[in-house]
Amino acid sequence: MLWKRVIPALLASFLLTACGKAEADPAVFENTAWKQSPEETAEALGRDFSRESPPREDVPKGELLNCLYDGPIPLPVSGAEAEDASFLYWNLDGNFQLAEVRLLFGSPEETEEYRAYLDGLYGKAEKAEISRVDKNGQHDVIWQWADGEIIVSYLPPETPFYNAEFPNGMFRFQCGAFPWTE
């Protein structure tokens, strides 16, 4: 008879744990969602963008609008604090939809803490090479996590293409289905 009480209790515990993890999962990035507008992203993060580049009216159909935050930026799900963030929106007939997030931290320690956070969400990152080649013929080596809907990459400071501009590396969150047609 004890198993009649233990099994339902274990199932309830599992469901609560699963629901708790879903709430902590950033899905795209810290409460945001793919295809949302810049205004929806600002609302999800609790603050407005610092600037847009180029201005929306100058972004042709099929091109990307870059919305930038100046830090520090408190991140609502992870509890981390980014130094800078950039959100890229695809212009689909004047309807700007979130397609990529780029995230920078102010110190190597903060970067490593966020990497550990991503490992906790997605499992251990895998080392990968991408096809871009710098002027010395070196491939950019990145660490990558993926869950089907999202590809998360960390480009470390020693990555040739990025080391001059991003001394602590850069995280990139990309939709696995981009570009979309609707």
C-alpha positions in Angstrom: 0.0 0.0 0.0 3.0 2.3 0.6 3.7 2.3 -3.2 0.2 3.8 -3.8 1.3 6.9 -1.9 5.0 6.9 -3.0 4.4 6.7 -6.8 2.0 9.7 -7.0 4.3 11.7 -4.7 7.2 11.0 -7.0 5.2 11.9 -10.1 4.1 15.2 -8.5 7.6 15.9 -7.5 8.9 15.3 -11.0 6.2 17.5 -12.6 7.0 20.3 -10.2 10.7 20.0 -10.9 10.0 20.0 -14.7 7.8 23.0 -14.4 10.4 24.9 -12.4 13.1 24.2 -15.0 10.8 25.4 -17.8 10.3 28.7 -15.9 14.1 29.1 -15.6 14.8 28.2 -19.2 15.4 31.5 -21.1 13.9 29.8 -24.3 15.5 32.5 -26.4 17.1 34.9 -24.0 16.0 36.0 -20.5 12.2 36.1 -21.0 12.2 37.1 -24.7 10.8 35.1 -27.6 11.7 34.7 -31.3 9.8 36.9 -33.7 8.8 39.5 -31.0 9.1 43.2 -31.7 11.7 45.5 -30.2 8.9 46.9 -28.0 8.0 43.5 -26.7 11.6 42.7 -26.0 12.0 46.0 -24.0 8.9 45.1 -22.0 10.2 41.5 -21.3 13.5 42.9 -20.0 12.0 45.8 -18.1 14.0 48.6 -19.9 14.2 50.4 -23.2 17.0 50.2 -25.8 19.7 52.8 -25.7 19.8 53.2 -29.5 19.0 51.6 -32.9 21.5 51.1 -35.7 20.6 52.0 -38.4 17.3 53.8 -37.7 14.3 51.6 -38.5 13.2 53.7 -41.4 16.6 53.0 -43.1 16.4 49.2 -42.8 15.4 47.6 -46.1 13.1 44.5 -46.1 15.0 41.4 -45.4 17.8 43.2 -43.5 18.6 43.4 -39.8 17.9 46.2 -37.3 20.4 46.3 -34.4 18.9 47.5 -31.1 21.6 48.1 -28.5 21.6 48.4 -24.7 24.3 50.2 -22.8 25.1 48.4 -19.5 25.0 47.3 -16.9 21.9 45.2 -17.9 20.4 43.1 -15.2 19.2 39.8 -16.7 15.8 38.8 -15.2 16.1 34.9 -15.5 19.7 34.1 -14.8 20.3 37.0 -12.4 23.5 37.8 -14.3 24.5 41.4 -15.3 25.7 42.0 -18.8 28.0 44.9 -19.8 26.4 45.3 -23.3 23.7 43.5 -25.3 22.6 43.7 -28.9 19.3 42.5 -30.3 18.9 41.9 -34.0 15.5 42.1 -35.7 14.7 41.0 -39.2 12.6 43.4 -41.2 9.7 41.4 -42.6 7.7 44.1 -44.5 8.1 46.7 -41.8 7.4 44.2 -39.0 10.6 43.8 -37.1 11.0 40.3 -35.5 13.7 39.2 -33.0 16.2 36.8 -34.7 19.5 37.0 -32.7 20.9 38.2 -29.4 24.5 39.1 -28.7 25.7 39.4 -25.1 28.9 40.7 -23.5 30.1 40.6 -19.9 32.5 43.1 -18.3 35.0 40.6 -16.8 36.3 37.0 -17.5 34.8 35.9 -14.1 31.3 37.1 -15.1 31.7 35.4 -18.5 32.6 32.1 -16.9 29.7 32.3 -14.5 27.3 32.8 -17.4 28.9 29.9 -19.3 28.3 27.7 -16.2 24.7 28.9 -16.2 24.3 27.8 -19.8 25.9 24.5 -19.1 23.3 24.0 -16.4 20.5 24.7 -18.9 21.7 22.9 -22.0 24.4 20.5 -20.8 28.1 20.8 -21.5 28.9 22.9 -24.5 30.7 21.4 -27.5 33.7 22.9 -29.2 33.0 23.6 -32.8 34.7 25.2 -35.8 32.9 27.6 -38.1 33.8 28.3 -41.7 34.9 31.9 -41.3 38.6 32.3 -41.7 40.6 35.3 -40.5 43.5 37.0 -42.4 45.9 34.5 -41.0 43.9 31.5 -42.2 42.7 30.5 -38.8 39.2 29.1 -38.2 37.1 30.7 -35.5 36.6 28.1 -32.7 33.5 28.5 -30.7 31.7 26.7 -27.8 28.1 25.8 -28.7 24.9 24.7 -27.0 21.7 23.8 -28.9 18.2 22.6 -28.0 16.6 22.5 -31.5 14.8 25.9 -31.3 17.9 27.8 -30.3 21.6 27.8 -31.0 23.8 29.4 -28.3 27.4 30.1 -29.1 30.2 31.4 -27.0 33.0 33.0 -29.0 36.0 33.2 -26.6 38.5 36.0 -26.5 41.1 33.9 -28.4 38.7 33.5 -31.3 40.7 35.4 -34.0 37.7 37.2 -35.6 36.5 38.6 -32.2 39.4 39.0 -29.9 40.2 42.7 -30.6 36.7 44.0 -30.0 35.4 41.6 -27.3 38.1 41.0 -24.7 35.9 38.7 -22.6 34.3 36.9 -25.6 30.7 37.1 -26.8 27.6 35.0 -26.4 25.2 34.6 -29.4 21.7 33.3 -29.2 20.3 32.5 -32.6 17.0 31.0 -33.8 17.5 27.6 -35.3 14.8 28.3 -37.9 16.0 31.8 -39.1 15.4 33.2 -41.6 11.7 32.6 -41.6 9.2 33.7 -44.2 6.2 34.7 -42.1 
